[in-house]
Amino acid sequence: MDENLEDATCSNIRAFHDSAPPGVVHQLWPSEHAPSGTGFVGNAAETPGEESKQSGSQTAASALASPTPGNESAQDGLPAPSNKKVVRKSESKRIRNISDIKMFRDWLALHYPSEKREIFTLPPEALDNYLASFYTNVRKQNGAEFSASSLFFFQSSIERYLKEHKYEYSVVKGFEFAVSQEALKVKGQQLAEKERERDWSILENLTDRDVEDLRKKGILSRMHPEGFLHLMLVNIVRGFGANTHHQAQNVWWGQVLLKKNKEGLEYLEWKENLNAKANPEESGPCIYAKPDNPGSCPVWDYKEYARRRPLDMFHDHDPFYLSPKPLCSIWDQIWYCRKSLTKTKMEKMMKVIIQQIKGSEKRSTK
């Protein structure tokens, strides 16, 4: 294999800026394809929407509730639509609180059968120890662990229940509950890490059909900046493995090399250590071009992504994933700025994709 190809990669990429590949149409994110849930919490399947939504609807409900000439339903004493939504949210939250308290009571009765006192009558030291054990060991009926966010919802429900019964201490902030607070923190971190590993595994094992579905939905796209980042993330993780991202602080531009084999077929090669000397006899994982299918060709995606980067962001230690420009028009040649995509944004990108995949799986099982 020609050793000079690696050295020429940067200059080749710069050349992509001079001429766009034919047949590629660029436009901003179509609104009908904008993925839902770009703000996330871990394990969305277990986290109730009522807990995550903000109070905007409540503000609207308050305005609608005031008698005005244009608000006949409020004048007649009938609940306005927004009021009904607030009532449903409140009722759903109340039901969840009851369910969480029942879960804790049942767990307490099973593991500490001699404890007959009501939760709100327990002294802080005893309740603190019970809660620490609960957060660490509670499981679902099928034996699976709860998500990290679910454990924090348990804590919030117990706090609310105790306040309703005039309990003197706070299980969330009180120093009397330092043991259970630390147990929840540690367990939450462990679960969050497991959830991240599971999500990276899902991303690595996406099928061609999964990818095609994500393209149809506009989640993966060459036609808008964020969709392009989603596309590059999926291509790299599927082709080179989740460990390239999950265990690394950053992915660098120089770690993805554009090369050609003896037959002239282009491919991308992963370089684990940027500081290691090139060895023509050793190569990392490879992703090959699909000349017969440019619409889903990872090498074509890479070239087009390169064209959208600033001209001075092709050095080996430049970040691979760049943040989209704050304002980006359909006519812009460059879509990204000279700033690395944050780890938080990367995790949100991953969650967008995972949520879409899980949603498709749920619909297919109905």
SULZI-V32577 format. One record per residue. RES is the residue in one letter. PHI is phi in degrees with one decimal (none if undefined). Layout:
# SULZI-V32577
res=[RES;RES]
phi=[PHI;PHI]
This chain:
# SULZI-V32577
res=[M;D;E;N;L;E;D;A;T;C;S;N;I;R;A;F;H;D;S;A;P;P;G;V;V;H;Q;L;W;P;S;E;H;A;P;S;G;T;G;F;V;G;N;A;A;E;T;P;G;E;E;S;K;Q;S;G;S;Q;T;A;A;S;A;L;A;S;P;T;P;G;N;E;S;A;Q;D;G;L;P;A;P;S;N;K;K;V;V;R;K;S;E;S;K;R;I;R;N;I;S;D;I;K;M;F;R;D;W;L;A;L;H;Y;P;S;E;K;R;E;I;F;T;L;P;P;E;A;L;D;N;Y;L;A;S;F;Y;T;N;V;R;K;Q;N;G;A;E;F;S;A;S;S;L;F;F;F;Q;S;S;I;E;R;Y;L;K;E;H;K;Y;E;Y;S;V;V;K;G;F;E;F;A;V;S;Q;E;A;L;K;V;K;G;Q;Q;L;A;E;K;E;R;E;R;D;W;S;I;L;E;N;L;T;D;R;D;V;E;D;L;R;K;K;G;I;L;S;R;M;H;P;E;G;F;L;H;L;M;L;V;N;I;V;R;G;F;G;A;N;T;H;H;Q;A;Q;N;V;W;W;G;Q;V;L;L;K;K;N;K;E;G;L;E;Y;L;E;W;K;E;N;L;N;A;K;A;N;P;E;E;S;G;P;C;I;Y;A;K;P;D;N;P;G;S;C;P;V;W;D;Y;K;E;Y;A;R;R;R;P;L;D;M;F;H;D;H;D;P;F;Y;L;S;P;K;P;L;C;S;I;W;D;Q;I;W;Y;C;R;K;S;L;T;K;T;K;M;E;K;M;M;K;V;I;I;Q;Q;I;K;G;S;E;K;R;S;T;K]
phi=[none;-69.1;-70.9;-76.7;-64.2;-62.5;-66.4;-87.0;-56.8;-60.9;-67.9;-62.8;-64.4;-58.8;-66.0;-63.0;-71.9;-82.4;-148.4;-77.2;-59.3;-65.1;82.2;-102.8;-104.4;-113.5;-154.9;-74.6;-56.3;-63.2;-62.2;-72.5;-104.3;-62.5;-69.1;-76.9;79.2;-75.2;-104.6;-129.5;-130.6;-64.8;54.5;-63.1;-64.9;-98.6;-89.0;-67.4;-59.4;-63.5;-77.7;-97.6;-77.2;-91.8;-91.2;-59.5;-66.6;-67.2;-62.7;-62.6;-64.3;-63.4;-67.1;-69.5;-72.4;-76.7;-63.0;-137.9;-57.5;-92.3;-124.9;-67.5;-65.0;-69.7;-64.4;-80.0;83.1;-91.7;-67.7;-70.2;-54.2;-65.8;-62.6;-62.1;-64.6;-63.8;-62.7;-62.9;-63.2;-64.0;-67.5;-63.6;-65.1;-62.9;-64.1;-64.1;-59.5;-61.0;-63.6;-65.8;-65.3;-63.0;-60.0;-66.6;-61.9;-62.2;-63.5;-64.4;-65.5;-75.1;-95.0;-135.1;-61.8;-78.6;-84.1;-109.3;-74.4;-66.6;-57.5;-76.1;-102.9;-72.0;-66.8;-53.6;-62.0;-67.6;-64.4;-60.0;-67.1;-61.5;-65.3;-59.7;-68.2;-62.4;-58.9;-78.8;-117.5;-62.7;-135.5;-72.9;-62.2;-86.0;90.7;-76.2;-80.7;-74.1;-74.9;-60.1;-65.3;-64.5;-63.9;-69.7;-67.5;-57.7;-60.2;-63.7;-65.7;-65.7;-59.2;-65.0;-63.2;-65.8;-63.6;-61.1;-103.0;60.0;-67.2;-78.7;-118.0;-108.6;-74.7;-87.3;-116.9;-67.3;-67.2;-65.1;-114.9;-62.8;-65.2;-70.7;-62.7;-68.7;-62.0;-66.0;-61.3;-64.9;-63.9;-61.5;-65.1;-63.0;-67.4;-62.1;-66.0;-63.2;-64.2;-63.8;-61.5;-64.5;-65.9;-62.6;-65.0;-60.7;-63.2;-65.1;-104.2;-60.1;-85.8;-59.9;-66.6;-57.8;-64.1;-63.5;-62.8;-67.1;-66.9;-63.0;-79.7;83.5;-69.1;-103.7;-159.8;-88.7;-99.5;-154.5;-58.1;-71.0;-61.2;-68.8;-63.4;-57.7;-62.8;-66.4;-60.2;-63.8;-59.0;-70.3;-68.4;-65.0;-80.9;-112.3;100.2;-68.7;-62.2;-63.7;-112.4;-64.0;-100.5;-112.3;-71.7;-143.2;-111.1;-104.0;-58.8;-71.3;-83.9;-114.1;-104.7;-93.8;-136.9;-131.4;-89.6;-63.7;-84.0;89.0;-81.8;-77.8;-156.1;-106.1;-124.3;-88.0;-115.3;-68.7;-114.5;-68.7;-86.9;-76.9;-71.3;-65.6;-124.3;-61.7;-87.1;-116.1;-141.7;-90.5;-59.4;-126.5;-123.0;-95.3;-68.2;-121.5;-57.4;-82.7;-141.2;-61.8;-65.3;-126.8;-88.6;-66.5;-70.3;-61.4;-57.4;-61.0;-63.5;-67.7;-62.0;-61.1;-63.5;-89.9;-90.9;-60.2;-63.4;-99.0;-115.9;-120.3;-77.9;-53.9;-97.8;-79.9;-62.9;-71.5;-96.6;-106.6;-74.5;-62.3;-62.5;-56.6;-121.8;-137.8;-102.3;-62.9;-91.7;-69.4;-77.1;-102.1;-104.4;-122.2;-99.5;-89.4;-130.8;-66.6;-66.3;-72.4;-61.8;-62.2;-65.7;-61.6;-66.0;-66.8;-57.3;-62.0;-63.2;-56.1;-67.6;-62.1;-61.9;-65.3;-65.4;-63.4;-63.9;-65.7;-65.1;-64.4;-65.9;-72.9;-89.9;-77.3]
